[in-house]
Amino acid sequence: MLDIVDSVIAFEAEALLAGTTSMFDLIVTPKPVTSPPVDVVRVRSTNGWITIEHITHTGRNDRIQRPAQEGVALFWRFMIEKFGIHPTPTGAPPDQAAP
């Protein structure tokens, strides 16, 4: 989980994402945060595995579990697919990123 947070900071995406934690989860949504209901991505790491779940207000949830070392890549896959947020310094797709 710490690697995911470090990658958000490294890619300067903290201005694009809002997050909170619980004892077991990292919960992320795009900024600005709208009034409820809000779609979120929940990240949980247990026993060497990472589970990332897109929780939607429509119930069309998506969940993937992989070995923990795949967590950062899987997190960014969800950010791109679910929220359109790319891991570049500007948060833009790579072909639109500032030089």
N, CA, C and O atoms as a printed pandas DataFrame, in Angstrom:
     atom_number atom_name residue_name chain_id  residue_number  x_coord  y_coord  z_coord
0              1         N          MET        A               1    0.827   -1.199    0.000
1              2        CA          MET        A               1    0.000    0.000    0.000
2              3         C          MET        A               1    0.863    1.251    0.000
3              4         O          MET        A               1    0.550    2.237   -0.666
4              5         N          LEU        A               2    1.957    1.196    0.758
5              6        CA          LEU        A               2    2.852    2.348    0.800
6              7         C          LEU        A               2    3.430    2.634   -0.583
7              8         O          LEU        A               2    3.613    3.796   -0.948
8              9         N          ASP        A               3    3.718    1.588   -1.352
9             10        CA          ASP        A               3    4.224    1.785   -2.715
10            11         C          ASP        A               3    3.193    2.504   -3.587
11            12         O          ASP        A               3    3.562    3.318   -4.434
12            13         N          ILE        A               4    1.924    2.214   -3.392
13            14        CA          ILE        A               4    0.870    2.900   -4.148
14            15         C          ILE        A               4    0.837    4.378   -3.780
15            16         O          ILE        A               4    0.789    5.237   -4.660
16            17         N          VAL        A               5    0.863    4.677   -2.491
17            18        CA          VAL        A               5    0.875    6.076   -2.046
18            19         C          VAL        A               5    2.110    6.790   -2.581
19            20         O          VAL        A               5    2.011    7.920   -3.058
20            21         N          ASP        A               6    3.277    6.140   -2.505
21            22        CA          ASP        A               6    4.505    6.737   -3.042
22            23         C          ASP        A               6    4.383    7.015   -4.534
23            24         O          ASP        A               6    4.888    8.029   -5.014
24            25         N          SER        A               7    3.716    6.126   -5.277
25            26        CA          SER        A               7    3.581    6.350   -6.714
26            27         C          SER        A               7    2.642    7.520   -7.007
27            28         O          SER        A               7    2.865    8.269   -7.958
28            29         N          VAL        A               8    1.601    7.680   -6.203
29            30        CA          VAL        A               8    0.701    8.828   -6.377
30            31         C          VAL        A               8    1.480   10.124   -6.194
31            32         O          VAL        A               8    1.311   11.067   -6.968
32            33         N          ILE        A               9    2.326   10.173   -5.179
33            34        CA          ILE        A               9    3.148   11.365   -4.928
34            35         C          ILE        A               9    4.169   11.557   -6.040
35            36         O          ILE        A               9    4.358   12.675   -6.520
36            37         N          ALA        A              10    4.832   10.473   -6.457
37            38        CA          ALA        A              10    5.853   10.566   -7.511
38            39         C          ALA        A              10    5.267   11.069   -8.825
39            40         O          ALA        A              10    5.927   11.810   -9.554
40            41         N          PHE        A              11    4.051   10.678   -9.127
41            42        CA          PHE        A              11    3.401   11.113  -10.363
42            43         C          PHE        A              11    2.623   12.411  -10.185
43            44         O          PHE        A              11    1.911   12.841  -11.092
44            45         N          GLU        A              12    2.761   13.037   -9.009
45            46        CA          GLU        A              12    2.101   14.303   -8.706
46            47         C          GLU        A              12    0.591   14.213   -8.926
47            48         O          GLU        A              12   -0.032   15.160   -9.406
48            49         N          ALA        A              13    0.012   13.072   -8.573
49            50        CA          ALA        A              13   -1.415   12.860   -8.773
50            51         C          ALA        A              13   -2.229   13.163   -7.526
51            52         O          ALA        A              13   -3.447   12.989   -7.534
52            53         N          GLU        A              14   -1.584   13.615   -6.453
53            54        CA          GLU        A              14   -2.337   13.917   -5.231
54            55         C          GLU        A              14   -3.326   15.049   -5.434
55            56         O          GLU        A              14   -4.293   15.158   -4.679
56            57         N          ALA        A              15   -3.111   15.899   -6.439
57            58        CA          ALA        A              15   -4.071   16.967   -6.737
58            59         C          ALA        A              15   -5.292   16.422   -7.489
59            60         O          ALA        A              15   -6.315   17.099   -7.595
60            61         N          LEU        A              16   -5.175   15.199   -8.007
61            62        CA          LEU        A              16   -6.259   14.607   -8.788
62            63         C          LEU        A              16   -7.066   13.579   -8.018
63            64         O          LEU        A              16   -8.182   13.235   -8.407
64            65         N          LEU        A              17   -6.492   13.086   -6.912
65            66        CA          LEU        A              17   -7.117   12.003   -6.165
66            67         C          LEU        A              17   -7.349   12.389   -4.712
67            68         O          LEU        A              17   -6.509   13.040   -4.090
68            69         N          ALA        A              18   -8.488   11.983   -4.180
69            70        CA          ALA        A              18   -8.762   12.121   -2.752
70            71         C          ALA        A              18   -8.719   10.714   -2.171
71            72         O          ALA        A              18   -9.181    9.763   -2.802
72            73         N          GLY        A              19   -8.173   10.583   -0.985
73            74        CA          GLY        A              19   -8.077    9.265   -0.390
74            75         C          GLY        A              19   -8.287    9.290    1.099
75            76         O          GLY        A              19   -8.143   10.324    1.753
76            77         N          THR        A              20   -8.628    8.143    1.620
77            78        CA          THR        A              20   -8.745    7.944    3.055
78            79         C          THR        A              20   -8.332    6.505    3.340
79            80         O          THR        A              20   -8.230    5.682    2.430
80            81         N          THR        A              21   -8.101    6.223    4.590
81            82        CA          THR        A              21   -7.711    4.875    4.968
82            83         C          THR        A              21   -8.566    4.384    6.115
83            84         O          THR        A              21   -9.130    5.163    6.883
84            85         N          SER        A              22   -8.644    3.087    6.207
85            86        CA          SER        A              22   -9.195    2.445    7.383
86            87         C          SER        A              22   -8.085    1.540    7.902
87            88         O          SER        A              22   -6.948    1.617    7.435
88            89         N          MET        A              23   -8.405    0.702    8.844
89            90        CA          MET        A              23   -7.371   -0.177    9.368
90            91         C          MET        A              23   -6.806   -1.092    8.276
91            92         O          MET        A              23   -5.631   -1.459    8.320
92            93         N          PHE        A              24   -7.629   -1.455    7.310
93            94        CA          PHE        A              24   -7.209   -2.424    6.304
94            95         C          PHE        A              24   -7.232   -1.910    4.873
95            96         O          PHE        A              24   -6.672   -2.555    3.987
96            97         N          ASP        A              25   -7.857   -0.777    4.624
97            98        CA          ASP        A              25   -8.109   -0.330    3.258
98            99         C          ASP        A              25   -7.556    1.053    2.959
99           100         O          ASP        A              25   -7.415    1.900    3.841
100          101         N          LEU        A              26   -7.248    1.251    1.686
101          102        CA          LEU        A              26   -7.005    2.569    1.116
102          103         C          LEU        A              26   -8.177    2.803    0.174
103          104         O          LEU        A              26   -8.447    1.972   -0.693
104          105         N          ILE        A              27   -8.874    3.918    0.330
105          106        CA          ILE        A              27  -10.040    4.215   -0.483
106          107         C          ILE        A              27   -9.767    5.504   -1.246
107          108         O          ILE        A              27   -9.400    6.519   -0.655
108          109         N          VAL        A              28   -9.950    5.456   -2.577
109          110        CA          VAL        A              28   -9.564    6.567   -3.449
110          111         C          VAL        A              28  -10.722    6.914   -4.377
111          112         O          VAL        A              28  -11.447    6.039   -4.849
112          113         N          THR        A              29  -10.877    8.220   -4.627
113          114        CA          THR        A              29  -11.847    8.725   -5.595
114          115         C          THR        A              29  -11.248    9.968   -6.255
115          116         O          THR        A              29  -10.364   10.601   -5.678
116          117         N          PRO        A              30  -11.707   10.323   -7.442
117          118        CA          PRO        A              30  -11.161   11.522   -8.093
118          119         C          PRO        A              30  -11.590   12.799   -7.377
119          120         O          PRO        A              30  -12.640   12.845   -6.736
120          121         N          LYS        A              31  -10.761   13.830   -7.496
121          122        CA          LYS        A              31  -11.116   15.169   -7.033
122          123         C          LYS        A              31  -11.689   15.928   -8.216
123          124         O          LYS        A              31  -11.304   15.658   -9.353
124          125         N          PRO        A              32  -12.573   16.843   -7.992
125          126        CA          PRO        A              32  -13.201   17.183   -6.724
126          127         C          PRO        A              32  -14.197   16.107   -6.333
127          128         O          PRO        A              32  -14.846   15.509   -7.192
128          129         N          VAL        A              33  -14.317   15.863   -5.048
129          130        CA          VAL        A              33  -15.247   14.865   -4.546
130          131         C          VAL        A              33  -16.655   15.447   -4.625
131          132         O          VAL        A              33  -16.923   16.542   -4.131
132          133         N          THR        A              34  -17.530   14.699   -5.246
133          134        CA          THR        A              34  -18.906   15.160   -5.420
134          135         C          THR        A              34  -19.764   14.736   -4.227
135          136         O          THR        A              34  -19.310   14.004   -3.347
136          137         N          SER        A              35  -20.977   15.195   -4.215
137          138        CA          SER        A              35  -21.922   14.755   -3.190
138          139         C          SER        A              35  -22.225   13.277   -3.401
139          140         O          SER        A              35  -22.177   12.792   -4.532
140          141         N          PRO        A              36  -22.536   12.556   -2.327
141          142        CA          PRO        A              36  -22.850   11.119   -2.466
142          143         C          PRO        A              36  -24.030   10.912   -3.400
143          144         O          PRO        A              36  -24.897   11.781   -3.489
144          145         N          PRO        A              37  -24.084    9.800   -4.087
145          146        CA          PRO        A              37  -23.178    8.665   -4.010
146          147         C          PRO        A              37  -21.900    8.905   -4.810
147          148         O          PRO        A              37  -21.912    9.608   -5.820
148          149         N          VAL        A              38  -20.804    8.317   -4.349
149          150        CA          VAL        A              38  -19.489    8.510   -4.960
150          151         C          VAL        A              38  -18.901    7.144   -5.312
151          152         O          VAL        A              38  -18.909    6.230   -4.488
152          153         N          ASP        A              39  -18.396    7.009   -6.531
153          154        CA          ASP        A              39  -17.677    5.799   -6.912
154          155         C          ASP        A              39  -16.279    5.870   -6.309
155          156         O          ASP        A              39  -15.657    6.932   -6.290
156          157         N          VAL        A              40  -15.790    4.734   -5.817
157          158        CA          VAL        A              40  -14.467    4.691   -5.201
158          159         C          VAL        A              40  -13.727    3.443   -5.664
159          160         O          VAL        A              40  -14.322    2.485   -6.158
160          161         N          VAL        A              41  -12.409    3.487   -5.488
161          162        CA          VAL        A              41  -11.575    2.304   -5.635
162          163         C          VAL        A              41  -11.040    1.979   -4.250
163          164         O          VAL        A              41  -10.455    2.825   -3.574
164          165         N          ARG        A              42  -11.253    0.728   -3.843
165          166        CA          ARG        A              42  -10.766    0.275   -2.536
166          167         C          ARG        A              42   -9.609   -0.686   -2.754
167          168         O          ARG        A              42   -9.699   -1.610   -3.561
168          169         N          VAL        A              43   -8.510   -0.456   -2.020
169          170        CA          VAL        A              43   -7.316   -1.293   -2.095
170          171         C          VAL        A              43   -7.134   -1.965   -0.745
171          172         O          VAL        A              43   -7.162   -1.303    0.292
172          173         N          ARG        A              44   -6.947   -3.273   -0.756
173          174        CA          ARG        A              44   -6.704   -4.020    0.482
174          175         C          ARG        A              44   -5.559   -5.003    0.236
175          176         O          ARG        A              44   -5.526   -5.698   -0.780
176          177         N          SER        A              45   -4.633   -5.047    1.174
177          178        CA          SER        A              45   -3.496   -5.958    1.088
178          179         C          SER        A              45   -3.525   -6.904    2.283
179          180         O          SER        A              45   -3.514   -6.467    3.434
180          181         N          THR        A              46   -3.564   -8.204    1.997
181          182        CA          THR        A              46   -3.557   -9.213    3.045
182          183         C          THR        A              46   -2.779  -10.440    2.605
183          184         O          THR        A              46   -2.944  -10.930    1.488
184          185         N          ASN        A              47   -1.937  -10.925    3.492
185          186        CA          ASN        A              47   -1.221  -12.188    3.282
186          187         C          ASN        A              47   -0.517  -12.282    1.928
187          188         O          ASN        A              47   -0.576  -13.319    1.267
188          189         N          GLY        A              48    0.151  -11.199    1.515
189          190        CA          GLY        A              48    0.910  -11.212    0.268
190          191         C          GLY        A              48    0.079  -10.996   -0.986
191          192         O          GLY        A              48    0.600  -11.099   -2.096
192          193         N          TRP        A              49   -1.196  -10.700   -0.826
193          194        CA          TRP        A              49   -2.080  -10.450   -1.963
194          195         C          TRP        A              49   -2.656   -9.054   -1.870
195          196         O          TRP        A              49   -2.841   -8.517   -0.778
196          197         N          ILE        A              50   -2.941   -8.466   -3.028
197          198        CA          ILE        A              50   -3.607   -7.166   -3.059
198          199         C          ILE        A              50   -4.938   -7.349   -3.787
199          200         O          ILE        A              50   -5.009   -8.004   -4.828
200          201         N          THR        A              51   -5.970   -6.767   -3.229
201          202        CA          THR        A              51   -7.292   -6.791   -3.850
202          203         C          THR        A              51   -7.675   -5.350   -4.142
203          204         O          THR        A              51   -7.656   -4.497   -3.255
204          205         N          ILE        A              52   -8.021   -5.091   -5.392
205          206        CA          ILE        A              52   -8.462   -3.759   -5.782
206          207         C          ILE        A              52   -9.873   -3.899   -6.338
207          208         O          ILE        A              52  -10.145   -4.727   -7.207
208          209         N          GLU        A              53  -10.763   -3.060   -5.804
209          210        CA          GLU        A              53  -12.166   -3.151   -6.165
210          211         C          GLU        A              53  -12.711   -1.764   -6.499
211          212         O          GLU        A              53  -12.525   -0.811   -5.742
212          213         N          HIS        A              54  -13.378   -1.670   -7.631
213          214        CA          HIS        A              54  -14.081   -0.451   -8.013
214          215         C          HIS        A              54  -15.501   -0.611   -7.511
215          216         O          HIS        A              54  -16.222   -1.504   -7.957
216          217         N          ILE        A              55  -15.912    0.245   -6.587
217          218        CA          ILE        A              55  -17.240    0.171   -5.991
218          219         C          ILE        A              55  -18.053    1.333   -6.544
219          220         O          ILE        A              55  -17.704    2.497   -6.349
220          221         N          THR        A              56  -19.134    1.008   -7.231
221          222        CA          THR        A              56  -19.946    2.022   -7.891
222          223         C          THR        A              56  -21.309    2.157   -7.222
223          224         O          THR        A              56  -21.786    1.233   -6.564
224          225         N          HIS        A              57  -21.916    3.301   -7.398
225          226        CA          HIS        A              57  -23.259    3.491   -6.852
226          227         C          HIS        A              57  -24.316    2.761   -7.680
227          228         O          HIS        A              57  -25.458    2.620   -7.242
228          229         N          THR        A              58  -23.943    2.298   -8.869
229          230        CA          THR        A              58  -24.877    1.547   -9.704
230          231         C          THR        A              58  -24.813    0.046   -9.447
231          232         O          THR        A              58  -25.648   -0.710   -9.942
232          233         N          GLY        A              59  -23.812   -0.383   -8.665
233          234        CA          GLY        A              59  -23.659   -1.800   -8.378
234          235         C          GLY        A              59  -22.847   -2.570   -9.399
235          236         O          GLY        A              59  -22.711   -3.790   -9.296
236          237         N          ARG        A              60  -22.303   -1.868  -10.385
237          238        CA          ARG        A              60  -21.472   -2.531  -11.402
238          239         C          ARG        A              60  -20.028   -2.561  -10.936
239          240         O          ARG        A              60  -19.146   -1.973  -11.562
240          241         N          ASN        A              61  -19.801   -3.248   -9.839
241          242        CA          ASN        A              61  -18.487   -3.301   -9.206
242          243         C          ASN        A              61  -17.547   -4.210   -9.990
243          244         O          ASN        A              61  -17.980   -5.108  -10.712
244          245         N          ASP        A              62  -16.251   -3.956   -9.830
245          246        CA          ASP        A              62  -15.207   -4.722  -10.507
246          247         C          ASP        A              62  -14.138   -5.017   -9.474
247          248         O          ASP        A              62  -13.746   -4.124   -8.722
248          249         N          ARG        A              63  -13.651   -6.265   -9.420
249          250        CA          ARG        A              63  -12.695   -6.654   -8.381
250          251         C          ARG        A              63  -11.626   -7.562   -8.975
251          252         O          ARG        A              63  -11.928   -8.486   -9.730
252          253         N          ILE        A              64  -10.366   -7.284   -8.622
253          254        CA          ILE        A              64   -9.246   -8.109   -9.070
254          255         C          ILE        A              64   -8.324   -8.351   -7.883
255          256         O          ILE        A              64   -8.083   -7.451   -7.079
256          257         N          GLN        A              65   -7.813   -9.570   -7.781
257          258        CA          GLN        A              65   -6.841   -9.908   -6.745
258          259         C          GLN        A              65   -5.593  -10.462   -7.420
259          260         O          GLN        A              65   -5.674  -11.318   -8.300
260          261         N          ARG        A              66   -4.429   -9.955   -6.991
261          262        CA          ARG        A              66   -3.149  -10.353   -7.561
262          263         C          ARG        A              66   -2.098  -10.393   -6.448
263          264         O          ARG        A              66   -2.351   -9.913   -5.343
264          265         N          PRO        A              67   -0.917  -10.964   -6.731
265          266        CA          PRO        A              67    0.179  -10.887   -5.754
266          267         C          PRO        A              67    0.500   -9.422   -5.450
267          268         O          PRO        A              67    0.404   -8.565   -6.329
268          269         N          ALA        A              68    0.881   -9.142   -4.203
269          270        CA          ALA        A              68    1.093   -7.759   -3.736
270          271         C          ALA        A              68    2.087   -6.992   -4.594
271          272         O          ALA        A              68    1.937   -5.781   -4.752
272          273         N          GLN        A              69    3.095   -7.652   -5.154
273          274        CA          GLN        A              69    4.098   -6.936   -5.951
274          275         C          GLN        A              69    3.506   -6.343   -7.228
275          276         O          GLN        A              69    4.150   -5.509   -7.865
276          277         N          GLU        A              70    2.316   -6.744   -7.612
277          278        CA          GLU        A              70    1.637   -6.178   -8.786
278          279         C          GLU        A              70    0.706   -5.020   -8.411
279          280         O          GLU        A              70    0.001   -4.494   -9.272
280          281         N          GLY        A              71    0.698   -4.622   -7.146
281          282        CA          GLY        A              71   -0.251   -3.649   -6.639
282          283         C          GLY        A              71   -0.207   -2.291   -7.309
283          284         O          GLY        A              71   -1.253   -1.738   -7.648
284          285         N          VAL        A              72    0.986   -1.742   -7.507
285          286        CA          VAL        A              72    1.086   -0.388   -8.085
286          287         C          VAL        A              72    0.558   -0.381   -9.518
287          288         O          VAL        A              72   -0.228    0.492   -9.886
288          289         N          ALA        A              73    0.980   -1.336  -10.314
289          290        CA          ALA        A              73    0.513   -1.393  -11.707
290          291         C          ALA        A              73   -0.999   -1.610  -11.762
291          292         O          ALA        A              73   -1.685   -1.008  -12.588
292          293         N          LEU        A              74   -1.515   -2.465  -10.889
293          294        CA          LEU        A              74   -2.947   -2.726  -10.863
294          295         C          LEU        A              74   -3.730   -1.492  -10.412
295          296         O          LEU        A              74   -4.792   -1.194  -10.958
296          297         N          PHE        A              75   -3.202   -0.776   -9.418
297          298        CA          PHE        A              75   -3.843    0.460   -8.965
298          299         C          PHE        A              75   -3.966    1.449  -10.116
299          300         O          PHE        A              75   -5.038    2.015  -10.331
300          301         N          TRP        A              76   -2.875    1.665  -10.863
301          302        CA          TRP        A              76   -2.920    2.636  -11.955
302          303         C          TRP        A              76   -3.813    2.153  -13.100
303          304         O          TRP        A              76   -4.435    2.962  -13.789
304          305         N          ARG        A              77   -3.875    0.851  -13.299
305          306        CA          ARG        A              77   -4.807    0.325  -14.300
306          307         C          ARG        A              77   -6.239    0.728  -13.930
307          308         O          ARG        A              77   -7.010    1.156  -14.789
308          309         N          PHE        A              78   -6.585    0.591  -12.663
309          310        CA          PHE        A              78   -7.927    0.990  -12.222
310          311         C          PHE        A              78   -8.114    2.501  -12.325
311          312         O          PHE        A              78   -9.193    2.945  -12.717
312          313         N          MET        A              79   -7.121    3.299  -11.995
313          314        CA          MET        A              79   -7.264    4.753  -12.090
314          315         C          MET        A              79   -7.512    5.174  -13.534
315          316         O          MET        A              79   -8.325    6.062  -13.790
316          317         N          ILE        A              80   -6.820    4.547  -14.473
317          318        CA          ILE        A              80   -6.996    4.868  -15.895
318          319         C          ILE        A              80   -8.357    4.407  -16.385
319          320         O          ILE        A              80   -9.102    5.183  -16.983
320          321         N          GLU        A              81   -8.687    3.133  -16.130
321          322        CA          GLU        A              81   -9.930    2.570  -16.660
322          323         C          GLU        A              81  -11.183    3.147  -16.011
323          324         O          GLU        A              81  -12.178    3.385  -16.695
324          325         N          LYS        A              82  -11.146    3.373  -14.712
325          326        CA          LYS        A              82  -12.357    3.767  -13.995
326          327         C          LYS        A              82  -12.533    5.276  -13.899
327          328         O          LYS        A              82  -13.658    5.775  -13.934
328          329         N          PHE        A              83  -11.414    6.013  -13.776
329          330        CA          PHE        A              83  -11.507    7.457  -13.546
330          331         C          PHE        A              83  -10.821    8.298  -14.625
331          332         O          PHE        A              83  -10.944    9.523  -14.606
332          333         N          GLY        A              84  -10.102    7.675  -15.567
333          334        CA          GLY        A              84   -9.403    8.416  -16.609
334          335         C          GLY        A              84   -8.192    9.191  -16.103
335          336         O          GLY        A              84   -7.759   10.149  -16.743
336          337         N          ILE        A              85   -7.648    8.788  -14.970
337          338        CA          ILE        A              85   -6.478    9.463  -14.387
338          339         C          ILE        A              85   -5.241    8.629  -14.698
339          340         O          ILE        A              85   -5.148    7.462  -14.317
340          341         N          HIS        A              86   -4.296    9.247  -15.397
341          342        CA          HIS        A              86   -3.085    8.560  -15.855
342          343         C          HIS        A              86   -1.894    8.882  -14.957
343          344         O          HIS        A              86   -1.807    9.976  -14.400
344          345         N          PRO        A              87   -0.978    7.924  -14.820
345          346        CA          PRO        A              87    0.200    8.135  -13.965
346          347         C          PRO        A              87    1.299    8.937  -14.657
347          348         O          PRO        A              87    2.395    8.431  -14.901
348          349         N          THR        A              88    0.993   10.175  -14.965
349          350        CA          THR        A              88    1.986   11.087  -15.531
350          351         C          THR        A              88    2.035   12.317  -14.629
351          352         O          THR        A              88    1.088   12.561  -13.882
352          353         N          PRO        A              89    3.105   13.089  -14.678
353          354        CA          PRO        A              89    3.197   14.255  -13.797
354          355         C          PRO        A              89    2.027   15.227  -13.901
355          356         O          PRO        A              89    1.744   15.949  -12.945
356          357         N          THR        A              90    1.338   15.260  -15.050
357          358        CA          THR        A              90    0.205   16.182  -15.186
358          359         C          THR        A              90   -1.132   15.490  -15.004
359          360         O          THR        A              90   -2.170   16.150  -14.945
360          361         N          GLY        A              91   -1.120   14.156  -14.915
361          362        CA          GLY        A              91   -2.359   13.405  -14.812
362          363         C          GLY        A              91   -3.043   13.220  -16.161
363          364         O          GLY        A              91   -4.116   12.623  -16.241
364          365         N          ALA        A              92   -2.422   13.732  -17.220
365          366        CA          ALA        A              92   -2.979   13.594  -18.563
366          367         C          ALA        A              92   -2.512   12.272  -19.180
367          368         O          ALA        A              92   -1.511   11.702  -18.744
368          369         N          PRO        A              93   -3.239   11.784  -20.195
369          370        CA          PRO        A              93   -2.737   10.620  -20.895
370          371         C          PRO        A              93   -1.322   10.870  -21.406
371          372         O          PRO        A              93   -0.979   12.014  -21.708
372          373         N          PRO        A              94   -0.484    9.825  -21.512
373          374        CA          PRO        A              94    0.921   10.022  -21.903
374          375         C          PRO        A              94    1.115   10.826  -23.184
375          376         O          PRO        A              94    2.077   11.588  -23.285
376          377         N          ASP        A              95    0.214   10.675  -24.179
377          378        CA          ASP        A              95    0.372   11.433  -25.423
378          379         C          ASP        A              95   -0.032   12.886  -25.277
379          380         O          ASP        A              95    0.202   13.686  -26.182
380          381         N          GLN        A              96   -0.644   13.246  -24.134
381          382        CA          GLN        A              96   -1.051   14.621  -23.903
382          383         C          GLN        A              96   -0.292   15.268  -22.755
383          384         O          GLN        A              96   -0.568   16.412  -22.396
384          385         N          ALA        A              97    0.668   14.542  -22.171
385          386        CA          ALA        A              97    1.413   15.038  -21.012
386          387         C          ALA        A              97    2.289   16.213  -21.419
387          388         O          ALA        A              97    2.755   16.296  -22.555
388          389         N          ALA        A              98    2.502   17.109  -20.483
389          390        CA          ALA        A              98    3.397   18.257  -20.723
390          391         C          ALA        A              98    4.818   17.744  -20.882
391          392         O          ALA        A              98    5.188   16.768  -20.230
392          393         N          PRO        A              99    5.632   18.375  -21.735
393          394        CA          PRO        A              99    7.006   17.906  -21.944
394          395         C          PRO        A              99    7.861   18.069  -20.703
395          396         O          PRO        A              99    9.042   17.721  -20.717
